Amino acid sequence: MDSPARSSHAKYKVTTQFVKVLLDIHCKRKGEQSPAYRVFVNDELFSERTFIWRDQYLTEMLQISAEPGVYQVRVEAVQPLRGKFRIHNYQIEHGSAQWISDGILEIKNES
């Protein structure tokens, strides 16, 4: 038989959801050296890359395991600033989620 403490914890069990999202990173270069960027979900670093391409974009795939809720996805240039980055074409590849607006992801509870 479960103790009262054990059964009360089961009542508040948090379930994480797995979501795979895609987004296209575009860069407007400043100068000849390759710029670098970081992709964050809220304040957690998910990716850091040097953008070596010209006149192209890079599709980032983020695999997120998180509680249902609303999350901010953003790109930041790494110092020294050698380019300006933008995100386009937000997509959900897998999982129960939706883009509420540019950069705002809502992960839903599948159960």
C-alpha positions, 0 to 999 in steps of 0.5 A: 500500500502506498504511503500518503507521501508517495501517492501525493507525488504521483498526483503531480507527476510531470510528463515531458513531451518530445518535439522536433522542430525545424527552422531556417537560419538566414545571415546577412554578412558584414565583411569577409570573415564567417559569422557565428550564431547560437540558437536558444530555447528560452535560456538553454543553448541548443546550437552554436555554429559558424555560418560559412555559406553565402547566399544560402540558408541553413535549416536547424533541427532542434530536438526538445524534450520539455514539459508542456508550455510556451517557449521562446526560440531565438538566434543570437550572433556571437561576438565579434558581430560579423553578421545579422541573423534571422529565422524563417520557415518555422516547422514542426517535424514531430510531436504535439506542438505549434508555432504561436508566432515567430519564435514562440513555440507551444508544446502541448500535452499528448495525453 
